[in-house]
Amino acid sequence: MKKTLAKLADGRELIYFDTDEGAVRDAPDLRPLDRVSSHPQLRRDEATGDWITIASHRQDRTYHPPAGECPLCPSRDGRLSEIPAADYEVAVFENRFPSLAGGTGRCEVVCFTPEHGAGFADLTPAGARLVLDAWTDRTAELSSLPGVEQVYCFENRGAEIGVTLAHPHGQIYAFPFVTPRTAKMTAAATAHRAATGRNLFEDLLSDARAATDRVVTAGEHWTAFVPYAARWPYEVHLHPHRRVPDLTRLTEAERAEFPQLYLDLLRRFDRLFPVPGRPQGHAPTPYISAWHQAPRTGGEELALHLQLFTVRRTADKLKFLAGTESGTEAFINDVAPEEAARRLREALA
């Protein structure tokens, strides 16, 4: 992998990742951009202890532009974008409308492919591996920044999720605090160790592999399964068999196996809901894909894993976080986890 550092016209960092060691990335950003001025605030909710980010400047961010004005496509045919090169493999840059910035952290955008109409599932295994390498690089770099407590790599896919740019991309947040879900998992893992003398996530993986009705697919180094108490209609957790805290600790064998398994999962999700009359026979499934990594401090009992889920519960119905979920954080799932796993296993048949 070749990594090339560059600067955008307003001073933000841009990083190209290439499989070709001979790739030259020297195109300048010719846009007349002013310096980004964003001042997010962190406020603590004293009633719950949660940190809330106030980022009112994001009200003006780019919203559903036409394909011909996509800021994540390469710069070509006289149209300038966030990526000055006329082509690229994977590109990462500082978000122009960040939720976190300066003393409150950092936000980056990860462009998976130059193809506007593609999706992550359309990548080759080599392309998916390059994205994994980019995630790993950024985890290492951002974790070393002063004040950063947790690095979170994720992808939102589909308008139903709230995506405002259709080009296939993800994001990376470098949080200056431990996020609520991570804090809950840490507390649960600590209590499990005290009660059993074992690691919680090793037990969860072992239980899922033993109860094969919740396993979706597996390889030599990874297993994908639906959690016993899944929150979402279709939710899969992908764990390496060897417990590690974050992406930087994966072995080459684990990295090599991941792309094919992950692409397989994404393609299964896309085939969950057949749509008669469509050329592919199905509609792209909206999803969130999230890497859970241990924070800088206090994460000794945690385990790296990827959470993949959709808000779609049937072909024409979505799972909304209504009164109970949004008001009390008490989830109600309309699909039994064992049934979800069965449908995902059969999706590629």
N, C-alpha and C positions, 0 to 999 in steps of 0.2 A: 504494500500500500504506500502511495506517495501522498504526502500532506503538504499543501501549499498555502501559505498565509498571505492575505491581501487586506486592503483597506477600501471601504466604500467612501463615496464623496463626502459624507458627513462624519467620517472618522470611525464608524463602526467596523468591527472586525468581520472578515469574510474568510472562510477556510474551504478549500477544495480538497476532496479525497478522491484519488484515482487508483485504479488497478494498474494503469500503464505508468511505469516509472519514468517514461520519457515525456509525459504530458506537460505542456507548457501553459501556465495560467498567468498571463501578464496583461490581459485586457484591462484598461483603466475604466473606472466608473465616470462617465461623462455627464451625469445628471447634475444640475445646479441645486444641490440640496443644502439646506441649512442644518446646523448641528441639532441633534435630537435633544429636546428639553423635556424630560419626564421626571417627576418627583413623586413616586408612589409613597404611601404612608403605611406603616404597620400599626394596627391598633389591636389591643388585647381585649377580647370579650371577657370581662371579669366574671360573668355568670357561668362560663364554661371553661375558661382558661385557653380558648382557641385564639390564634392570631388571625386577624382579618386584614387583607390587603385592600387599601383604597387606591384605585388607579383610574381616576376620572378622565385622564387624558386619552384613555382607550376608547372613549365614546366616538372619537374621530378616526378610528382605524379603518383601513380599506375593507369595504363590505360588498361581497358578491360582485366583483367586477366581471365584465364580459371576458370571454377567453382571450380575445385579442389584446386585452389590457392587463393580463395576469402578471403580477409582480414577481412570480416565482419561476416563470419560463426563462430560458436563456435570452440574452439581448441579441436580437437579429432583425433583419429587414427594417432597420431604422427605428425599431422600438426598443427603448432602454428599460431595464428591469433591475431588481435587486441583485441580479447575478450578471456581471458585465460580460462574461464569456459567451461566445456564440453556441457553445455546447458544454455539457458537464456530465459527470457521473453522479457524485453526491456533493452537495454544497451545504455548508452550515454558516449562518451569519447571525449577528446580534439583532434581535427583534427591534424594529423601528418604533413599535408601540408596546413596550415591555410592561408586564405586570410587576416585575421586580427589576430594580436597577440601582446602581451605585451602592450605597450602604444597605440596601434592602435585598440584594441578591442580583441575579442576572437571568435573562431569558434569551434563548437561542432558537432559531428556526432551522429544521433539518429538511432539505429537499431531497427526496429519495431518487428522483429520476427527472430528466428534462422533459419527458413526455407528459403533456398536460392531461390527456385523457386516460392515462394509465392509472393503476393502483399498486399498492405494495405487492399484492398477490400476483401481479403481472411481471414482477422482477424475476430474473434468473437466480439460481442459487448463488452465483458469484456476485450479483448485484445486492442480494440480501446480506451476504457476508460483508460486503463493503459498508453497508449501513451499520451492521453490528460493530465493525471496527471503528466507525465514526462515533457511535454511541460510547464505546469503550474509551476512546481517546478523550472525548469531552467529559466523561465521568471522572477520569484521572485529572484532567486539567482544572475542571471547575471545583472538584473536591479540595484542591490545594489552595483555592482562593481564601484570603482572610475573611472570616465571618460566615462562610458557607457551612451549613450543617447537613444538608441532604441534597442529593442530585436525583432528579426525577425525569426520566425519558419517557415520552408518551406520544401516541398518535390519536387524534380525533378524526374519524372518517364519516362523512355524510352530513347533509343539511339537518337531518333529524337530531344529530348530536349537537348542532350549533356551529358547524364549520362555516366560516365566511370566505375561505379561499378554496376553490375546488381542486387546485393542483395538488398532487400527492405529496404530503409533507407531514412532519411531526414537529414536536417542540421539546426543548429541554429547559427545565426550571432548576436553578440553583437557589434553594431556599436558605434563608438565614435562621431558620428554626426547624424543629422536627415536626412534620405534618401530623394531624390528628390520627389518621389511620395507622401511621407508623408507630406513634406513641401507644395506641391501643394494642397493636401486635406485640410490641416490646413488653408491655405489662402482662399480656396473656402468656407469652413465652417464658417470662421470668417466673410467673406463678406455676406454670407447668413444670419447669425445672425443679422448683422447690417441692412440688407435690410428688413427682415421679422420678426425679434424677435424670430425666431424658430431655432431649430437645423437642420442642413442640412441632417444628416444621419437618423434622425427620420422621416423627410419628405420623403426621398428616400424610406425607408422601407414602410411607409404608402402608398405612391403612387404605389409601386409595388404590395402591397397586394390588393389595390383597382382595379388595372388593372390586373386582374387575368390571362390574356393571357401571362404574363411574369413570373408567378409563376411556379416553377417546382415541389416543394413539401413543406410541412409545418407540423409543430407539434404544441404543446401547447406553446412552448417557443422559437422556431426557425422557420425562413422562408428562403427558398432557391429560388432565383429568378435570371433571366437574366437581367442585367442592361439595361436601356433604350438606352444608347450609348455604347454598348459592343464593345471592341476593337478586341476581338478574335472570331473566328467562333463559338465556343461553350464555353461560359463563364458564370459561376454562382457565385453569392455572397450569402453567408450563414450568416445571421444576427441573433443574439439573439433579441427577441422582446424588451427586456429591455436594454437600452444603457449603456454599461460599457466600460471603457478604455482599459482593457486588460484581459488576461485569469485568472489572480489571483482574479478578482472580480466577476466571475460567481458563482451563487448559486448552491447548490447540485442538485436541480431540473433541472437546465439548463445543468449541467454536465451529469446528468443521461440520458437526452434525446438526447444529441449530438451524441453519437456513432452510434445509429441506423440510424439517418438521414444522417450522413456523409457517412456511408457504403452504404446506398441506393443511394446516389449521385454518388459515385465512380462506383458502378455497372451499373448505367444508362450510364455513360460515356463509360464503356467498351462494351456496347451493341449498341453504336451508328452506328457502321460500320460493318455490317455482312460480313463474308468472307466464301463463299461456300467451303465445303470440310474440314474445320477445325472442330475438335471434339466439341468445344464449340460453333461453328457457328459464332465466331467473333474473332478479334485480339485485344489484350490489347491496350487500347488507351493511347498514350503518354500525359502526363499532367504536369502542375505545380500547386501545392496547396500551398497557401501562407496566413499566418495569419497576418493581419494588426492590429497592436497594437499602442496605443498612446505612444509617446516618453516621456522621463522623464520630460521634460519641454515644455510648450506651447501646450499641446494636449487636453485641456479641452473640446473642441468642437468635438473631434474625437470619433469614435465608433469602438469597436472590431468587426471585421468580417473576414470571410475566403473567399478568392478568389480562385476559381478552374477553370482552363481553359486548352484547348488543342490547339496545333498548327495544328492539322489535320482538314481540311475543307471538305474532302471527303475521301472515303476509300483508295484512291491512290494518294491523293494530300495534300501537306502541305502548311500552311500559312507561307511564309518567310517574314521577315522584310527587305524589299528591299529598293529602293531609297527613297520613300516618308517617310516610317516609320523610317528607320535608319538615313536618311539624315536630315529630318526636324521634326521628331517625330509626323508627321501627319498620324494617323492610317486610313486605309481603310478596312472595314469588308465585306467579301463576303457573309455572311449569315445574314439575318434579325433576330434581337433578338427574335421577336415573333415566328418565324419559328424554331429557335434553341430551345426555351422553349417547343414548341409543340413536337418536336422530342425527347427531353429529358423526357417529361411526358410519351410519348408512348414507350420509350425504354424498359421498363420492362414488357410490355403487352404481 
